[in-house]
């Protein structure tokens, strides 16, 4: 099932995208797609409503698509989680996941404008597979338990400012938490529809030039390991988002490649999860 939120910022309503491309209004099932919805078996209720055939259809023409989950409690990110990306940046393969946090306020819609921060000279792109948590998780026992708490997956654009990230602080947060730096969506695709998350291609182009063309099989730490690992150090709540890392092809790893500037357009996708498109502006 593909869940999404449509409407103006702050006024989004929950919806379902059917296999034939129609949008069905979920407002009668729940007021929003958020942690409370996921924790209360909202996916099952939405699926039942679709089966009953009682949901009204929405006119998709001109309708903005927002992030598929409302502002998450936290966005947890994993760095250097693709072998080819670690190699291109000259970093050794990490012995355990490299974890950092991103301000949840960075989450915006998949087609919204992304703002280049004032003073930025190294704003960079990163296509990622996002995991959305569906059940409270703490001290999970392993991969099987981890899979049971995953609500679904989405395309995530982990935009980064490399100077802020690597030169202004020993922590990465400054370069990761600028406003609009995490477009998410267009859909939250439920885990049952995706199957194996380690069998997905990731793609990104800048101004029509292909920059990233990776595959989740290249992850150093697979999805279920990451969820289990993180649950040992923090409580994962319904609606939380985990960005699982990016493959090779970022500007940081491509000497001579220009970083993003106002007017640039980035298009990205993950197999089975849809695509995004953003034009970059100036903050």
GUMI-954561 format. One record per residue (C-alpha): residue number from 1; residue in three letters; x, y, z. Coordinates in steps of 0.1 Angstrom, whole numbers, plus 2048, in hexadecimal, padded with zeros to 3 digits. Example, Ala and Ser with C-alpha at 12.3 -4.5 7.8 and 13.67 -1.06 7.14 Angstrom:
REM GUMI-954561
resi: 1&resn: ALA&x: 87B&y: 7D3&z: 84E;
resi: 2&resn: SER&x: 889&y: 7F5&z: 847;
END
This chain:
REM GUMI-954561
resi: 1&resn: UNK&x: 800&y: 800&z: 800;
resi: 2&resn: UNK&x: 80C&y: 823&z: 7F8;
resi: 3&resn: UNK&x: 803&y: 83D&z: 812;
resi: 4&resn: UNK&x: 807&y: 862&z: 80C;
resi: 5&resn: UNK&x: 7FD&y: 885&z: 818;
resi: 6&resn: UNK&x: 7F0&y: 89F&z: 800;
resi: 7&resn: UNK&x: 7E8&y: 8C4&z: 803;
resi: 8&resn: UNK&x: 7F9&y: 8E5&z: 80C;
resi: 9&resn: UNK&x: 814&y: 8E5&z: 827;
resi: 10&resn: UNK&x: 804&y: 8E0&z: 849;
resi: 11&resn: UNK&x: 7E2&y: 8D7&z: 839;
resi: 12&resn: UNK&x: 7EA&y: 8B5&z: 82B;
resi: 13&resn: UNK&x: 7D0&y: 899&z: 82C;
resi: 14&resn: UNK&x: 7D8&y: 874&z: 82C;
resi: 15&resn: UNK&x: 7D3&y: 860&z: 80C;
resi: 16&resn: UNK&x: 7D9&y: 83F&z: 7FB;
resi: 17&resn: UNK&x: 7E7&y: 83B&z: 7D8;
resi: 18&resn: UNK&x: 7D7&y: 81C&z: 7C7;
resi: 19&resn: UNK&x: 7E9&y: 805&z: 7AF;
resi: 20&resn: UNK&x: 7D7&y: 816&z: 792;
resi: 21&resn: UNK&x: 7E3&y: 839&z: 79D;
resi: 22&resn: UNK&x: 7C4&y: 846&z: 7AE;
resi: 23&resn: UNK&x: 7C5&y: 85A&z: 7CE;
resi: 24&resn: UNK&x: 7AD&y: 851&z: 7EA;
resi: 25&resn: UNK&x: 7A5&y: 867&z: 807;
resi: 26&resn: UNK&x: 7AE&y: 857&z: 829;
resi: 27&resn: UNK&x: 7A0&y: 873&z: 83E;
resi: 28&resn: UNK&x: 783&y: 85E&z: 84A;
resi: 29&resn: UNK&x: 79C&y: 844&z: 857;
resi: 30&resn: UNK&x: 7B5&y: 85B&z: 869;
resi: 31&resn: UNK&x: 7BC&y: 880&z: 86A;
resi: 32&resn: UNK&x: 7E0&y: 87B&z: 860;
resi: 33&resn: UNK&x: 7FC&y: 862&z: 858;
resi: 34&resn: UNK&x: 812&y: 865&z: 877;
resi: 35&resn: UNK&x: 81F&y: 851&z: 894;
resi: 36&resn: UNK&x: 7FD&y: 84D&z: 8A4;
resi: 37&resn: UNK&x: 7EE&y: 841&z: 883;
resi: 38&resn: UNK&x: 80A&y: 827&z: 87F;
resi: 39&resn: UNK&x: 809&y: 81B&z: 8A4;
resi: 40&resn: UNK&x: 7E3&y: 816&z: 8A3;
resi: 41&resn: UNK&x: 7E4&y: 7FE&z: 885;
resi: 42&resn: UNK&x: 7DB&y: 81A&z: 86D;
resi: 43&resn: UNK&x: 7EA&y: 808&z: 850;
resi: 44&resn: UNK&x: 7D3&y: 7EA&z: 855;
resi: 45&resn: UNK&x: 7B5&y: 802&z: 859;
resi: 46&resn: UNK&x: 7BE&y: 814&z: 839;
resi: 47&resn: UNK&x: 7C2&y: 7F3&z: 826;
resi: 48&resn: UNK&x: 7A0&y: 7E8&z: 832;
resi: 49&resn: UNK&x: 790&y: 809&z: 828;
resi: 50&resn: UNK&x: 79F&y: 806&z: 805;
resi: 51&resn: UNK&x: 792&y: 7E2&z: 802;
resi: 52&resn: UNK&x: 76F&y: 7EE&z: 80C;
resi: 53&resn: UNK&x: 76F&y: 807&z: 7F0;
resi: 54&resn: UNK&x: 760&y: 823&z: 804;
resi: 55&resn: UNK&x: 77C&y: 83D&z: 803;
resi: 56&resn: UNK&x: 775&y: 85C&z: 7ED;
resi: 57&resn: UNK&x: 78D&y: 863&z: 7D0;
resi: 58&resn: UNK&x: 7A2&y: 882&z: 7D0;
resi: 59&resn: UNK&x: 7A9&y: 897&z: 7B1;
resi: 60&resn: UNK&x: 7CF&y: 896&z: 7AE;
resi: 61&resn: UNK&x: 7D3&y: 8B2&z: 795;
resi: 62&resn: UNK&x: 7E8&y: 8CE&z: 7A5;
resi: 63&resn: UNK&x: 7E7&y: 8BD&z: 7C7;
resi: 64&resn: UNK&x: 807&y: 8C1&z: 7DB;
resi: 65&resn: UNK&x: 817&y: 8A1&z: 7E9;
resi: 66&resn: UNK&x: 825&y: 8A6&z: 80C;
resi: 67&resn: UNK&x: 83C&y: 88F&z: 820;
resi: 68&resn: UNK&x: 82A&y: 86E&z: 824;
resi: 69&resn: UNK&x: 82D&y: 870&z: 84A;
resi: 70&resn: UNK&x: 827&y: 88F&z: 85E;
resi: 71&resn: UNK&x: 845&y: 89E&z: 871;
resi: 72&resn: UNK&x: 857&y: 87F&z: 880;
resi: 73&resn: UNK&x: 862&y: 87F&z: 8A4;
resi: 74&resn: UNK&x: 886&y: 879&z: 898;
resi: 75&resn: UNK&x: 89A&y: 873&z: 879;
resi: 76&resn: UNK&x: 8B6&y: 85C&z: 87F;
resi: 77&resn: UNK&x: 8D1&y: 85A&z: 863;
resi: 78&resn: UNK&x: 8EC&y: 841&z: 85B;
resi: 79&resn: UNK&x: 90C&y: 84D&z: 84A;
resi: 80&resn: UNK&x: 924&y: 83A&z: 834;
resi: 81&resn: UNK&x: 90D&y: 81C&z: 831;
resi: 82&resn: UNK&x: 915&y: 814&z: 80D;
resi: 83&resn: UNK&x: 936&y: 804&z: 804;
resi: 84&resn: UNK&x: 93A&y: 819&z: 7E4;
resi: 85&resn: UNK&x: 932&y: 83A&z: 7F6;
resi: 86&resn: UNK&x: 94B&y: 833&z: 812;
resi: 87&resn: UNK&x: 965&y: 82C&z: 7F7;
resi: 88&resn: UNK&x: 95E&y: 84C&z: 7E3;
resi: 89&resn: UNK&x: 962&y: 861&z: 803;
resi: 90&resn: UNK&x: 982&y: 84F&z: 80D;
resi: 91&resn: UNK&x: 972&y: 842&z: 82D;
resi: 92&resn: UNK&x: 979&y: 81F&z: 83B;
resi: 93&resn: UNK&x: 95C&y: 807&z: 83E;
resi: 94&resn: UNK&x: 94D&y: 80E&z: 860;
resi: 95&resn: UNK&x: 94D&y: 7F1&z: 879;
resi: 96&resn: UNK&x: 92A&y: 7FD&z: 886;
resi: 97&resn: UNK&x: 910&y: 814&z: 878;
resi: 98&resn: UNK&x: 919&y: 839&z: 878;
resi: 99&resn: UNK&x: 8FB&y: 84A&z: 888;
resi: 100&resn: UNK&x: 8F1&y: 86F&z: 889;
resi: 101&resn: UNK&x: 8D0&y: 881&z: 88D;
resi: 102&resn: UNK&x: 8BF&y: 89A&z: 876;
resi: 103&resn: UNK&x: 8A6&y: 8B4&z: 880;
resi: 104&resn: UNK&x: 883&y: 8A6&z: 87A;
resi: 105&resn: UNK&x: 879&y: 8C9&z: 86E;
resi: 106&resn: UNK&x: 88D&y: 8C3&z: 84E;
resi: 107&resn: UNK&x: 873&y: 8AC&z: 841;
resi: 108&resn: UNK&x: 85F&y: 8BB&z: 823;
resi: 109&resn: UNK&x: 84C&y: 8AE&z: 806;
resi: 110&resn: UNK&x: 85D&y: 89C&z: 7E9;
resi: 111&resn: UNK&x: 857&y: 8B8&z: 7D0;
resi: 112&resn: UNK&x: 85B&y: 8D6&z: 7E7;
resi: 113&resn: UNK&x: 877&y: 8EF&z: 7E2;
resi: 114&resn: UNK&x: 897&y: 8E8&z: 7F5;
resi: 115&resn: UNK&x: 8A9&y: 907&z: 802;
resi: 116&resn: UNK&x: 8CF&y: 90A&z: 800;
resi: 117&resn: UNK&x: 8DA&y: 919&z: 821;
resi: 118&resn: UNK&x: 8E9&y: 93C&z: 822;
resi: 119&resn: UNK&x: 90F&y: 93A&z: 81F;
resi: 120&resn: UNK&x: 90E&y: 917&z: 811;
resi: 121&resn: UNK&x: 927&y: 90D&z: 7F6;
resi: 122&resn: UNK&x: 925&y: 8E7&z: 7FA;
resi: 123&resn: UNK&x: 900&y: 8DD&z: 7FA;
resi: 124&resn: UNK&x: 8FF&y: 8B8&z: 7EF;
resi: 125&resn: UNK&x: 8E6&y: 89D&z: 7E5;
resi: 126&resn: UNK&x: 8E0&y: 87A&z: 7F3;
resi: 127&resn: UNK&x: 8C5&y: 862&z: 7E8;
resi: 128&resn: UNK&x: 8BC&y: 84A&z: 804;
resi: 129&resn: UNK&x: 8A3&y: 82F&z: 80E;
resi: 130&resn: UNK&x: 88F&y: 83A&z: 82C;
resi: 131&resn: UNK&x: 881&y: 822&z: 846;
resi: 132&resn: UNK&x: 861&y: 82D&z: 858;
resi: 133&resn: UNK&x: 85B&y: 81D&z: 87A;
resi: 134&resn: UNK&x: 838&y: 810&z: 881;
resi: 135&resn: UNK&x: 83B&y: 802&z: 8A4;
resi: 136&resn: UNK&x: 84E&y: 80C&z: 8C4;
resi: 137&resn: UNK&x: 86F&y: 7FB&z: 8C4;
resi: 138&resn: UNK&x: 889&y: 7F7&z: 8E0;
resi: 139&resn: UNK&x: 8A4&y: 7DD&z: 8E4;
resi: 140&resn: UNK&x: 899&y: 7C8&z: 8C6;
resi: 141&resn: UNK&x: 8A6&y: 7A5&z: 8C5;
resi: 142&resn: UNK&x: 8B2&y: 7A4&z: 8A1;
resi: 143&resn: UNK&x: 8A8&y: 7A7&z: 87D;
resi: 144&resn: UNK&x: 886&y: 794&z: 880;
resi: 145&resn: UNK&x: 87B&y: 7AB&z: 89C;
resi: 146&resn: UNK&x: 887&y: 7C9&z: 888;
resi: 147&resn: UNK&x: 873&y: 7C1&z: 86A;
resi: 148&resn: UNK&x: 854&y: 7BF&z: 87F;
resi: 149&resn: UNK&x: 856&y: 7E4&z: 889;
resi: 150&resn: UNK&x: 85B&y: 7F2&z: 866;
resi: 151&resn: UNK&x: 83B&y: 803&z: 858;
resi: 152&resn: UNK&x: 84A&y: 809&z: 836;
resi: 153&resn: UNK&x: 863&y: 81B&z: 821;
resi: 154&resn: UNK&x: 867&y: 83C&z: 80E;
resi: 155&resn: UNK&x: 87F&y: 850&z: 7F8;
resi: 156&resn: UNK&x: 894&y: 868&z: 80C;
resi: 157&resn: UNK&x: 8AA&y: 884&z: 801;
resi: 158&resn: UNK&x: 8C4&y: 889&z: 81C;
resi: 159&resn: UNK&x: 8D0&y: 8AB&z: 810;
resi: 160&resn: UNK&x: 8F2&y: 8B5&z: 820;
resi: 161&resn: UNK&x: 907&y: 8D4&z: 822;
resi: 162&resn: UNK&x: 92A&y: 8C6&z: 823;
resi: 163&resn: UNK&x: 93D&y: 8E4&z: 830;
resi: 164&resn: UNK&x: 925&y: 8E8&z: 84D;
resi: 165&resn: UNK&x: 926&y: 8C2&z: 852;
resi: 166&resn: UNK&x: 94B&y: 8BB&z: 851;
resi: 167&resn: UNK&x: 95D&y: 8DC&z: 857;
resi: 168&resn: UNK&x: 948&y: 8EF&z: 870;
resi: 169&resn: UNK&x: 944&y: 8D5&z: 88B;
resi: 170&resn: UNK&x: 94F&y: 8B2&z: 896;
resi: 171&resn: UNK&x: 92B&y: 8A8&z: 894;
resi: 172&resn: UNK&x: 917&y: 8A5&z: 873;
resi: 173&resn: UNK&x: 8F7&y: 8B5&z: 87E;
resi: 174&resn: UNK&x: 8FE&y: 8D9&z: 872;
resi: 175&resn: UNK&x: 901&y: 8CD&z: 84E;
resi: 176&resn: UNK&x: 8E3&y: 8B6&z: 850;
resi: 177&resn: UNK&x: 8C8&y: 8CA&z: 862;
resi: 178&resn: UNK&x: 8C4&y: 8E9&z: 84C;
resi: 179&resn: UNK&x: 89F&y: 8F1&z: 843;
resi: 180&resn: UNK&x: 88F&y: 8DC&z: 828;
resi: 181&resn: UNK&x: 8AD&y: 8C4&z: 828;
resi: 182&resn: UNK&x: 899&y: 8A4&z: 828;
resi: 183&resn: UNK&x: 87F&y: 8A0&z: 80C;
resi: 184&resn: UNK&x: 86B&y: 880&z: 813;
resi: 185&resn: UNK&x: 853&y: 86C&z: 7FE;
resi: 186&resn: UNK&x: 83F&y: 86D&z: 7E9;
resi: 187&resn: UNK&x: 830&y: 84E&z: 7FA;
resi: 188&resn: UNK&x: 834&y: 839&z: 818;
resi: 189&resn: UNK&x: 834&y: 816&z: 808;
resi: 190&resn: UNK&x: 82B&y: 7FB&z: 821;
resi: 191&resn: UNK&x: 845&y: 7E1&z: 829;
resi: 192&resn: UNK&x: 830&y: 7C4&z: 81B;
resi: 193&resn: UNK&x: 830&y: 7D5&z: 7F8;
resi: 194&resn: UNK&x: 856&y: 7DA&z: 7F7;
resi: 195&resn: UNK&x: 861&y: 7B7&z: 801;
resi: 196&resn: UNK&x: 887&y: 7B7&z: 803;
resi: 197&resn: UNK&x: 894&y: 7DA&z: 80B;
resi: 198&resn: UNK&x: 8B7&y: 7CE&z: 801;
resi: 199&resn: UNK&x: 8AC&y: 7CA&z: 7DD;
resi: 200&resn: UNK&x: 8A5&y: 7EE&z: 7D3;
resi: 201&resn: UNK&x: 8B6&y: 806&z: 7BA;
resi: 202&resn: UNK&x: 8BC&y: 82A&z: 7C3;
resi: 203&resn: UNK&x: 8C0&y: 845&z: 7A9;
resi: 204&resn: UNK&x: 8C7&y: 86A&z: 7A9;
resi: 205&resn: UNK&x: 8CF&y: 884&z: 78E;
resi: 206&resn: UNK&x: 8D8&y: 8A9&z: 790;
resi: 207&resn: UNK&x: 8CC&y: 8BF&z: 773;
resi: 208&resn: UNK&x: 8C7&y: 8A0&z: 75F;
resi: 209&resn: UNK&x: 8EA&y: 892&z: 765;
resi: 210&resn: UNK&x: 8EA&y: 870&z: 777;
resi: 211&resn: UNK&x: 8FE&y: 872&z: 797;
resi: 212&resn: UNK&x: 8F3&y: 854&z: 7AC;
resi: 213&resn: UNK&x: 8E9&y: 831&z: 7A1;
resi: 214&resn: UNK&x: 8EC&y: 81A&z: 7BE;
resi: 215&resn: UNK&x: 8DC&y: 7FB&z: 7CD;
resi: 216&resn: UNK&x: 8D2&y: 7F3&z: 7F1;
resi: 217&resn: UNK&x: 8E4&y: 7D2&z: 7EE;
resi: 218&resn: UNK&x: 904&y: 7E7&z: 7F2;
resi: 219&resn: UNK&x: 8FA&y: 7F1&z: 816;
resi: 220&resn: UNK&x: 914&y: 7E9&z: 830;
resi: 221&resn: UNK&x: 8F9&y: 7E5&z: 84A;
resi: 222&resn: UNK&x: 8D7&y: 7D9&z: 83D;
resi: 223&resn: UNK&x: 8B6&y: 7E8&z: 847;
resi: 224&resn: UNK&x: 8AC&y: 7CF&z: 861;
resi: 225&resn: UNK&x: 8CF&y: 7D1&z: 872;
resi: 226&resn: UNK&x: 8CC&y: 7F7&z: 874;
resi: 227&resn: UNK&x: 8AA&y: 7F6&z: 884;
resi: 228&resn: UNK&x: 8B5&y: 7DC&z: 89D;
resi: 229&resn: UNK&x: 8D6&y: 7EE&z: 8A4;
resi: 230&resn: UNK&x: 8C5&y: 810&z: 8AA;
resi: 231&resn: UNK&x: 8AC&y: 802&z: 8C1;
resi: 232&resn: UNK&x: 8C8&y: 7F9&z: 8DA;
resi: 233&resn: UNK&x: 8D1&y: 81E&z: 8DD;
resi: 234&resn: UNK&x: 8B0&y: 830&z: 8D9;
resi: 235&resn: UNK&x: 88B&y: 829&z: 8DA;
resi: 236&resn: UNK&x: 87D&y: 829&z: 8B7;
resi: 237&resn: UNK&x: 85A&y: 837&z: 8B6;
resi: 238&resn: UNK&x: 83E&y: 833&z: 89C;
resi: 239&resn: UNK&x: 843&y: 84D&z: 881;
resi: 240&resn: UNK&x: 869&y: 850&z: 886;
resi: 241&resn: UNK&x: 87E&y: 850&z: 866;
resi: 242&resn: UNK&x: 89F&y: 83F&z: 860;
resi: 243&resn: UNK&x: 8B4&y: 84B&z: 843;
resi: 244&resn: UNK&x: 8C9&y: 82D&z: 83A;
resi: 245&resn: UNK&x: 8E6&y: 83C&z: 827;
resi: 246&resn: UNK&x: 8EF&y: 846&z: 803;
resi: 247&resn: UNK&x: 902&y: 835&z: 7E7;
resi: 248&resn: UNK&x: 91F&y: 844&z: 7D4;
resi: 249&resn: UNK&x: 91B&y: 862&z: 7BD;
resi: 250&resn: UNK&x: 918&y: 87F&z: 7D5;
resi: 251&resn: UNK&x: 92A&y: 8A0&z: 7CD;
resi: 252&resn: UNK&x: 942&y: 89A&z: 7EB;
resi: 253&resn: UNK&x: 94F&y: 87B&z: 7DB;
resi: 254&resn: UNK&x: 950&y: 889&z: 7B7;
resi: 255&resn: UNK&x: 96E&y: 8A1&z: 7B5;
resi: 256&resn: UNK&x: 966&y: 8BD&z: 79D;
resi: 257&resn: UNK&x: 940&y: 8B7&z: 79F;
resi: 258&resn: UNK&x: 92E&y: 8D8&z: 7A7;
resi: 259&resn: UNK&x: 91A&y: 8D9&z: 7C7;
resi: 260&resn: UNK&x: 8F5&y: 8E4&z: 7C5;
resi: 261&resn: UNK&x: 8EC&y: 908&z: 7BD;
resi: 262&resn: UNK&x: 8CB&y: 91B&z: 7BB;
resi: 263&resn: UNK&x: 8B8&y: 910&z: 79D;
resi: 264&resn: UNK&x: 8C6&y: 8ED&z: 79C;
resi: 265&resn: UNK&x: 8AD&y: 8D0&z: 799;
resi: 266&resn: UNK&x: 8B2&y: 8AE&z: 7AA;
resi: 267&resn: UNK&x: 89E&y: 88F&z: 7A1;
resi: 268&resn: UNK&x: 8A0&y: 86F&z: 7B5;
resi: 269&resn: UNK&x: 88E&y: 84E&z: 7B9;
resi: 270&resn: UNK&x: 890&y: 82C&z: 7CA;
resi: 271&resn: UNK&x: 881&y: 80E&z: 7B9;
resi: 272&resn: UNK&x: 85D&y: 808&z: 7C3;
resi: 273&resn: UNK&x: 85C&y: 827&z: 7D8;
resi: 274&resn: UNK&x: 856&y: 842&z: 7BE;
resi: 275&resn: UNK&x: 86B&y: 861&z: 7B7;
resi: 276&resn: UNK&x: 871&y: 885&z: 7C2;
resi: 277&resn: UNK&x: 87A&y: 8A5&z: 7B0;
resi: 278&resn: UNK&x: 887&y: 8C5&z: 7C0;
resi: 279&resn: UNK&x: 892&y: 8E6&z: 7B3;
resi: 280&resn: UNK&x: 8AB&y: 8F7&z: 7CB;
resi: 281&resn: UNK&x: 8A7&y: 91B&z: 7D6;
resi: 282&resn: UNK&x: 8B9&y: 933&z: 7ED;
resi: 283&resn: UNK&x: 8B1&y: 936&z: 812;
END
